[in-house]
């Protein structure tokens, strides 16, 4: 066995709740703004945030919610997201974060699978929520903002403050984001308080956050990258986070200029805009000290082009939902373009040849396996998927093909897993294939990701039409609209006579790619 240990110094991980960790600076800077809503300027100081978290926890406890219970949170990036997330954590309640662009069917699946008892959202998503909760255990919709009749106002959930419910941080599930892992349908990723605290400690030295920094949060908090590297890490450092509900380039540039933003966490399509878009030259971005790209691979040339244009460090890292999420990080002054950086502290990796199962040495190529305190507890209600992903010794198989050089820098060179990454969002081929097969004119279907300059990857469907049926590409696209999130709707469709499959019936996606 060839194990590569992190070259970075080990960090000590406190055995505390995630909320105790993120509020560690709150009493030092009680009057500093913790969260600001970018479009409206609505804000909460650290003192207000702390009080509202414990009060919201008290309100959940008064409803009888506690350890073993789950609530769902479907919201864009707004300051109240952190209050719900950490109020639940204090009460011992897990939060299942839901993508607000999901359709009612997709939301219903997650509500049922996570066994959520309450849904917190905003008025914009009420209609979807009302459809989604039918046939689930959710009987109450809580609305942040103006609450229509028949819903519960967010403010009414605040009760008498309670202290952190007694938990075992290494066992207590705090959040259930959904991920397709290396294959198959979305699964609830069980992340504990300890997973989250450990990963924040692992990235702390690499980020080198200075007191009083202001960061822009365009990456969604429902996604593990925005939730952890942005919301939780910078709250734990007493920084100020400016939220925007959706990414708009001009609005974001304006906020960076006006509020003197120091950090900008992005996905590769935003780096592309920083490198190429004419709007960039109209704004003063001199306050930026770092642009950090994640969620999908960033090419070396594009990163360097963006860095030169805005005169700012552009680096990337690697992670996945199942890793809370970071396993590899680029340090200031210690990065290598095109790589995802060095292995995070307290983390070990192996490079395994997927054909032979043998460990590879320096410069060898194989599947990246990772072991460390950030590795998830497992998939909710899915022990078989957990066993496929994590071996008995705790090694998580990422599904990404990687190599490590003599200096310890890791490069992601290919993908073993089927997952498609569209602008950083996960698109599971199996999910789309299952839906396509419900079309009466489709006999068989296979979905792969194909490279796209703007989006990273887009889904392409290979369709076998039933004999005697007439089905067009436009018919298939229209069939999908309204049933899956917009970014999952397939516009690139190829008709074939037969989907190539192995003897066991597994789709041979590499043949389709070739």
C-alpha positions in Angstrom: 0.0 0.0 0.0 1.4 3.4 -1.0 -0.1 6.1 1.2 0.6 9.8 0.6 0.3 11.8 3.9 -0.4 15.5 3.8 2.7 17.7 3.7 1.0 20.3 5.8 1.2 20.4 9.6 -1.5 18.5 11.5 -4.2 20.6 13.1 -6.0 20.0 16.4 -9.7 19.5 15.9 -11.9 20.6 18.9 -14.7 18.1 19.8 -17.5 20.7 19.8 -20.7 21.5 17.9 -20.4 23.3 14.6 -22.4 26.3 16.0 -20.1 26.6 19.0 -17.2 26.7 16.5 -18.7 29.3 14.1 -19.7 31.6 17.0 -16.3 31.6 18.6 -15.6 35.2 17.6 -19.1 36.5 18.1 -18.5 37.9 21.6 -15.3 39.6 20.5 -17.1 41.5 17.7 -20.8 41.7 18.7 -21.4 44.9 16.8 -19.7 43.9 13.6 -22.0 43.0 10.7 -22.0 39.2 10.2 -24.4 38.9 7.3 -25.6 41.5 4.9 -28.2 41.0 2.2 -26.5 42.5 -0.9 -29.6 43.7 -2.8 -31.4 45.3 0.2 -28.7 46.0 2.8 -30.6 44.1 5.5 -28.1 42.9 8.0 -27.4 41.1 11.3 -24.6 41.8 13.6 -22.7 39.0 15.4 -24.6 39.8 18.6 -27.9 39.6 16.8 -27.0 36.5 14.9 -26.0 34.7 18.1 -29.2 35.7 19.9 -31.4 34.6 17.0 -29.7 31.3 16.5 -30.4 30.3 20.2 -33.9 31.7 20.0 -34.7 29.8 16.8 -33.4 26.6 18.5 -35.7 27.3 21.4 -38.6 27.6 19.0 -37.9 24.3 17.4 -37.6 22.6 20.8 -41.0 24.1 21.7 -42.4 22.4 18.7 -41.1 19.1 20.0 -38.3 18.9 17.5 -34.9 17.5 18.7 -32.3 14.8 18.2 -33.3 12.4 15.5 -35.5 14.9 13.7 -34.8 16.6 10.3 -36.1 19.9 8.8 -35.7 21.0 5.2 -34.4 24.3 4.2 -35.0 25.5 0.6 -33.7 29.0 0.3 -31.4 31.2 -1.9 -28.5 33.0 -0.2 -30.0 35.3 2.4 -28.8 36.1 5.9 -31.6 34.0 7.5 -30.1 30.8 6.0 -27.5 30.8 8.7 -30.0 31.4 11.5 -32.1 28.4 10.4 -29.1 26.2 9.8 -27.4 26.9 13.2 -30.6 27.2 15.2 -31.4 23.6 14.1 -27.9 22.5 14.9 -28.2 23.9 18.5 -31.5 22.1 18.9 -29.9 18.8 17.8 -32.0 18.8 14.6 -30.5 17.9 11.2 -31.1 20.2 8.2 -31.6 18.9 4.7 -30.6 21.7 2.3 -32.6 21.7 -0.9 -31.8 23.3 -4.2 -34.4 26.1 -4.7 -34.5 25.5 -8.5 -35.8 22.0 -8.0 -39.2 21.0 -9.3 -42.0 19.8 -6.9 -41.2 16.2 -7.7 -37.5 16.6 -7.0 -38.3 18.4 -3.7 -40.8 15.7 -2.7 -38.2 13.0 -3.2 -35.8 14.8 -0.9 -38.4 15.5 1.7 -39.5 11.9 1.8 -35.9 10.4 1.7 -34.7 12.7 4.5 -37.9 12.2 6.5 -38.1 16.0 7.0 -40.9 17.2 9.4 -40.8 20.9 8.5 -40.0 23.0 5.4 -38.5 26.4 5.7 -38.5 28.5 2.4 -39.3 31.9 1.0 -42.5 33.1 -0.7 -41.1 32.8 -4.2 -41.1 29.0 -3.7 -44.4 28.6 -2.0 -46.3 27.1 -4.9 -43.6 24.5 -5.5 -43.5 23.8 -1.8 -47.2 23.2 -1.5 -47.1 20.7 -4.3 -44.0 19.0 -2.9 -45.2 18.4 0.6 -48.2 16.4 -0.6 -47.6 12.8 0.4 -44.7 13.6 2.8 -44.4 14.0 6.6 -44.3 17.8 6.2 -47.5 19.5 7.3 -46.1 23.0 7.9 -44.4 25.4 5.6 -42.4 28.2 7.3 -41.9 31.4 5.2 -39.0 33.7 5.6 -40.4 37.2 4.8 -44.1 38.0 4.2 -46.0 34.8 5.0 -49.3 34.2 3.1 -52.3 32.8 4.9 -52.0 29.1 5.6 -48.2 29.3 6.2 -46.1 29.9 9.3 -44.2 33.2 9.6 -40.5 32.6 10.2 -40.5 35.2 13.0 -43.2 33.1 14.9 -40.7 30.3 15.3 -38.5 32.3 17.7 -38.9 31.1 21.3 -37.1 31.2 24.6 -33.4 30.7 23.9 -31.9 27.3 24.7 -28.3 26.2 25.0 -26.7 23.7 22.7 -28.5 20.3 23.2 -26.0 17.7 24.5 -24.6 15.8 21.5 -21.7 13.6 20.5 -20.2 15.7 17.7 -18.7 12.6 16.0 -22.1 10.9 15.8 -24.7 13.6 15.6 -25.8 14.4 12.0 -26.0 18.1 11.5 -26.7 18.4 7.7 -28.0 16.2 4.9 -27.0 17.7 1.6 -27.8 15.4 -1.4 -25.2 14.1 -3.7 -25.1 11.5 -6.5 -21.7 10.3 -5.3 -19.9 8.4 -8.0 -23.0 7.0 -9.6 -26.8 6.5 -9.3 -29.5 8.7 -7.9 -29.0 11.5 -5.3 -28.4 10.3 -1.8 -28.5 12.0 1.6 -24.9 12.6 2.7 -24.7 12.3 6.5 -22.3 14.9 7.8 -21.7 15.2 11.5 -20.8 18.3 13.6 -17.2 16.8 13.8 -17.0 16.4 10.0 -17.8 20.1 9.5 -15.6 21.4 12.3 -12.7 19.3 11.2 -12.9 20.5 7.6 -13.0 24.2 8.7 -9.9 23.6 10.8 -8.2 21.9 7.8 -8.7 24.9 5.5 -8.1 27.6 8.1 -4.3 28.1 7.6 -4.6 27.9 3.8 -7.2 30.6 3.6 -5.2 33.0 5.9 -8.3 35.0 6.8 -7.4 38.4 8.3 -9.6 40.2 10.8 -12.3 42.4 9.3 -12.4 40.7 5.8 -15.5 41.1 3.7 -16.5 38.2 1.4 -19.1 38.0 -1.4 -21.4 34.9 -1.3 -22.7 34.1 -4.7 -22.1 30.3 -4.3 -25.3 28.8 -3.0 -25.4 27.9 0.7 -27.5 24.8 0.0 -24.4 23.4 -1.8 -21.6 22.1 0.5 -19.0 24.5 -1.0 -21.0 27.6 -0.3 -22.2 26.2 3.0 -18.9 25.3 4.5 -16.0 27.2 2.7 -18.0 30.4 2.6 -20.8 30.7 5.2 -19.4 28.6 8.1 -15.6 29.3 7.6 -16.0 33.1 7.4 -18.5 33.3 10.3 -16.1 31.3 12.4 -13.5 34.0 11.7 -15.7 37.0 12.5 -15.7 38.1 8.9 -18.6 39.9 7.1 -20.5 38.0 4.5 -22.5 39.8 1.8 -25.1 37.5 0.3 -26.8 37.6 -3.1 -29.8 35.3 -3.9 -28.5 34.5 -7.4 -25.4 35.3 -9.4 -25.5 38.3 -11.6 -22.2 39.5 -13.0 -22.9 43.2 -13.0 -24.4 43.2 -9.5 -21.5 41.1 -8.1 -18.9 43.5 -9.6 -20.8 46.4 -8.2 -20.8 44.9 -4.7 -17.1 44.0 -4.9 -16.3 47.6 -5.8 -18.7 49.4 -3.4 -18.1 47.1 -0.3 -14.4 46.5 -0.9 -14.8 42.7 -1.0 -11.6 40.9 -0.3 -12.5 37.3 -1.3 -14.6 35.9 -4.1 -15.5 32.2 -4.1 -16.5 31.0 -7.6 -16.9 28.2 -10.0 -15.0 28.0 -13.4 -17.7 29.8 -15.5 -17.3 32.9 -13.3 -13.5 32.7 -13.7 -14.2 32.6 -17.5 -16.2 35.9 -17.1 -13.4 37.5 -15.1 -11.0 36.6 -17.9 -13.1 37.5 -20.9 -16.1 39.7 -20.1 -15.9 43.4 -21.2 -17.8 44.4 -18.0 -14.8 43.6 -15.9 -12.9 46.7 -17.0 -15.7 49.1 -15.8 -15.3 48.2 -12.1 -12.6 48.7 -9.5 -11.7 45.2 -8.2 -8.5 46.2 -6.5 -9.8 45.2 -3.0 -9.8 41.5 -4.1 -6.9 39.6 -2.6 -8.0 36.1 -3.7 -10.4 34.4 -6.1 -11.0 30.8 -5.1 -12.4 28.4 -7.7 -14.0 25.0 -6.8 -16.8 22.5 -7.6 -15.3 21.7 -11.1 -11.8 21.6 -12.6 -10.3 24.9 -13.6 -7.8 24.9 -16.5 -4.4 26.4 -15.8 -4.5 28.8 -18.7 -7.9 30.2 -17.8 -6.9 30.7 -14.2 -3.7 32.5 -15.2 -5.6 34.7 -17.7 -8.1 35.8 -15.1 -5.4 36.4 -12.5 -3.5 38.7 -14.9 -6.6 40.6 -15.9 -7.9 41.4 -12.4 -4.4 41.5 -10.8 -5.4 39.0 -8.1 -4.5 35.5 -7.0 -6.8 32.9 -8.7 -6.4 29.4 -7.1 -8.4 26.2 -6.9 -9.0 23.3 -4.6 -10.7 19.9 -4.7 -13.5 18.5 -2.7 -16.9 16.7 -2.8 -20.0 16.7 -0.7 -18.9 13.5 0.9 -15.7 15.2 2.1 -17.4 18.1 4.0 -16.1 19.2 1.3 -12.3 20.0 1.0 -9.5 17.5 0.6 -7.0 19.6 -1.4 -6.1 23.2 -1.2 -3.9 25.8 -2.8 -2.0 28.0 -0.4 -1.0 31.6 -1.0 2.5 31.5 -2.5 2.4 27.7 -2.6 0.3 26.8 -5.5 0.8 25.3 -8.9 -1.4 26.3 -11.9 -3.6 23.4 -13.2 -3.4 21.4 -10.0 -5.9 21.3 -7.1 -3.1 22.0 -4.7 -1.8 20.0 -1.7 -3.5 17.4 0.4 -5.3 19.1 3.3 -3.9 18.6 6.9 -4.8 15.4 8.7 -5.6 13.8 5.4 -4.1 10.8 3.5 -4.6 9.8 -0.1 -3.9 6.8 -2.3 -3.9 6.6 -6.1 -5.4 3.3 -7.2 -5.3 1.8 -10.7 -9.0 1.1 -11.4 -8.2 -1.8 -13.6 -5.7 -3.7 -11.4 -6.6 -2.3 -7.9 -2.9 -1.6 -7.3 -1.5 1.5 -5.6 0.4 3.9 -7.9 3.5 5.9 -6.9 4.4 9.5 -7.7 3.3 10.5 -11.2 1.2 7.4 -11.5 -2.4 7.8 -12.6 -5.4 6.2 -10.9 -8.6 6.8 -8.8 -8.1 9.2 -5.9 -8.9 7.6 -2.5 -9.1 9.8 0.6 -9.1 9.2 4.3 -9.5 11.8 7.0 -11.8 13.3 9.6 -13.8 15.1 6.9 -15.1 11.8 5.4 -18.9 11.5 5.7 -20.5 9.1 8.1 -22.3 7.5 5.1 -25.3 7.8 2.9 -28.7 8.0 4.6 -30.7 4.8 4.5 -28.3 3.4 1.9 -25.7 1.1 3.5 -25.0 -0.6 0.1 -24.0 2.7 -1.5 -21.9 3.5 1.6 -20.1 0.2 1.3 -19.3 0.9 -2.4 -17.9 4.3 -1.6 -16.1 3.8 1.7 -14.0 0.7 2.3 -13.7 -1.0 5.7 -10.5 0.9 6.4 -12.2 4.3 5.9 -10.9 5.1 2.4 -13.4 7.1 0.4 -13.3 6.4 -3.4 -13.8 9.7 -5.1 -14.5 8.5 -8.7 -11.9 11.0 -10.0 -8.8 10.0 -11.8 -5.7 11.8 -10.4 -2.0 11.9 -10.1 0.4 13.3 -7.5 3.8 14.8 -8.3 7.1 14.8 -6.4 6.2 18.1 -4.7 2.8 16.7 -3.4 0.6 18.7 -5.8 -2.4 16.7 -7.0 -4.0 17.0 -10.5 -7.4 15.7 -11.5 -6.9 14.3 -15.0 -10.1 12.5 -15.8 -13.4 11.2 -14.3 -14.2 7.6 -13.5 -17.5 8.5 -12.0 -20.6 9.1 -14.2 -21.5 12.4 -12.6 -21.9 15.5 -14.8 -20.8 18.9 -13.4 -22.9 21.7 -15.0 -21.6 25.1 -13.6 -20.6 23.2 -10.4 -24.1 21.6 -10.0 -24.4 17.8 -10.0 -26.3 16.1 -12.7 -26.8 12.4 -12.2 -27.1 10.5 -15.5 -29.1 7.7 -13.9 -31.7 10.1 -12.6 -32.2 11.6 -16.1 -32.2 8.1 -17.8 -34.9 6.9 -15.4 -37.0 9.9 -16.3 -36.5 9.6 -20.0 -37.6 6.0 -20.0 -41.0 7.2 -18.7 -41.6 8.7 -22.2 -43.9 6.4 -24.1 -41.9 6.8 -27.3 -38.4 6.0 -25.8 -37.2 2.4 -25.7 -33.8 3.1 -24.1 -31.7 6.1 -23.1 -28.1 6.9 -21.9 -26.8 10.2 -20.7 -23.2 11.5 -20.6 -21.5 14.8 -20.0 -19.8 16.6 -22.9 -17.3 19.4 -22.5 -18.7 23.0 -22.7 -16.6 26.1 -22.5 -19.2 28.2 -20.6 -20.7 25.5 -18.3 -17.9 23.0 -17.8 -20.1 20.1 -19.0 -23.6 19.8 -20.4 -25.7 16.6 -20.5 -26.1 14.8 -23.8 -28.8 12.1 -24.3 -28.5 9.1 -26.6 -32.0 7.9 -27.4 -33.4 4.7 -28.9 -36.9 5.3 -30.2 -39.6 2.6 -29.9 -40.5 0.9 -33.2 -43.4 2.7 -34.9 -43.0 5.8 -32.8 -42.0 9.3 -33.9 -40.0 11.3 -31.4 -38.1 14.5 -32.1 -35.3 16.2 -30.0 -37.7 19.1 -29.4 -40.3 16.6 -28.0 -37.8 15.2 -25.5 -36.7 18.6 -24.3 -40.3 19.7 -23.9 -41.1 16.4 -22.0 -38.4 17.2 -19.5 -39.2 20.8 -18.9 -41.2 21.3 -15.6 -40.2 17.9 -14.3 -36.5 18.4 -13.6 -34.5 21.5 -12.6 -33.7 23.7 -15.6 -30.0 22.9 -15.6 -30.9 19.2 -15.9 -33.1 19.7 -19.0 -31.3 18.1 -22.0 -31.1 20.0 -25.3 -28.2 18.0 -26.8 -29.9 14.8 -28.1 -28.5 12.0 -30.4 -30.7 9.2 -31.8 -29.0 5.8 -32.0 -30.1 2.2 -32.7 -28.8 0.7 -29.5 -27.3 1.8 -26.2 -23.9 0.0 -25.8 -23.9 -2.1 -22.6 -21.7 -4.6 -20.9 -22.7 -8.3 -20.3 -24.1 -7.3 -16.9 -26.3 -4.6 -18.5 -24.1 -1.6 -17.4 -24.1 1.3 -19.9 -20.7 1.7 -21.6 -20.5 5.4 -21.4 -16.9 5.6 -22.5 -18.0 4.1 -25.9 -20.6 6.8 -26.2 -18.0 9.5 -25.3 -15.6 8.1 -28.0 
